[in-house]
Amino acid sequence: FTPNNDNINDEFMPIVECNIDKYEFEIFNRWGESVFRSLNPGLGWNGDYHNKPSPVDVYLWILRYEYFF
């Protein structure tokens, strides 16, 4: 993940290879603030928080989903 606008690895997102029914992807900073949330499997985090680049740091992400056969 290198959000430097070179169109290579600029977004962080899970790779989904199944039929998703429900989807929630959320990223938190080290203080527990949610810096990104998406209900769309095709939308990834570009590294910004409040329209500013986030610092290089430790982040936690959680993926919740349901899939169907």
Order of alpha helices (4+ residues) and beta strands (2+ residues): beta-beta-beta-beta-beta
